[in-house]
Amino acid sequence: MNGLRRWARLALGMPSFVRTGQIGDGRENACADFVEATAPRGDVDAALAAIDTFATREAMLVNVGVEKGALLDAAVRRADPALAVELGTYCGYSALRIARAAPSARVLSVEFSAANAEVARRIWAHAGVADRVTCVVGTIGDGGRTLDALAGEHDVTAGSVDLLFIDHDKSAYLSDLLAIEERGWLHRGSIVVADNVRIPGAPGYRRHMREQQGTRWDTVEHKTHVEYQSLLPDLVLESEYLVG
Ligand SMILES: C[S@@+](CC[C@H](N)C(=O)[O-])C[C@H]1O[C@@H](n2cnc3c(N)ncnc32)[C@H](O)[C@@H]1O
């Protein structure tokens, strides 16, 4: 079966709440079971490979995937972060990639589904990165509660966020970025990576970055493909903060 047909079968064959909300139908827990059963403990490469195998052979997962994951890895290496923040944990795959590309970084990942957070924590513990990768259950759009928790309980301070990966609710990309910018957590040279800017699409975020090109942001639009197939086009935006 070619990549697109496999993707369509795995992705479109599932209920819409799974496609859009990524609230589990059991596949996320099954993925954690698979990682624990097949990847040696303490091996990040093996854990990532096991998640990719599960997503390719067993059930579609909305991880950033292999092709876009390589773009994320390169951006992480460019940012060389001491602190990385991610919006949208899901099963913890992209946070694992960030942790692998930045072996001494602290990674904070924000996720509104407590069930997804538990899956990610199991996988991080198995991969041996739980001491520096943390899931904060909440959402940036909750009126400041999660932002306050990041500041008060997880030591996010002015200018401390070196890398931000945005991969959650596409309609919240811009407002959540602005909320983080408003807290003063970015610094000149911070890198922000946004997934799925073409599919499902984040047009307001893309417009904002285009309008601010060369003034507040310097953005590269990476042409790529939707996760785990090679036909549906997608865009990953990599933006450098020019302020501060
Ligand atoms: C595409 S998945 C993230 C994939 C993950 N970054 C990876 O590549 O491994 C999106 C995740 O964001 C979560 N989410 C959706 N809207 C959110 C919001 N407003 N705040 C926090 N998390 C949200 C979903 O529950 C889901 O787990």
The ligand as an ORCA input file, in Angstrom:
! r2SCAN-3c Opt
* xyz 0 1
  C      -0.425     17.262     17.144
  S      -0.499     16.735     18.795
  C       1.150     17.078     19.378
  C       2.177     16.165     18.805
  C       3.522     16.257     19.499
  N       4.013     17.617     19.496
  C       4.516     15.379     18.785
  O       4.932     15.741     17.676
  O       4.870     14.328     19.322
  C      -1.409     18.005     19.589
  C      -1.576     17.842     21.085
  O      -1.987     19.112     21.603
  C      -2.986     18.930     22.571
  N      -3.739     20.178     22.590
  C      -4.700     20.592     21.719
  N      -5.084     21.844     22.017
  C      -4.346     22.242     23.082
  C      -4.268     23.433     23.832
  N      -5.030     24.484     23.526
  N      -3.376     23.501     24.854
  C      -2.581     22.421     25.153
  N      -2.622     21.269     24.480
  C      -3.493     21.169     23.456
  C      -3.773     17.713     22.101
  O      -4.448     17.086     23.181
  C      -2.653     16.853     21.516
  O      -2.124     15.974     22.490
*
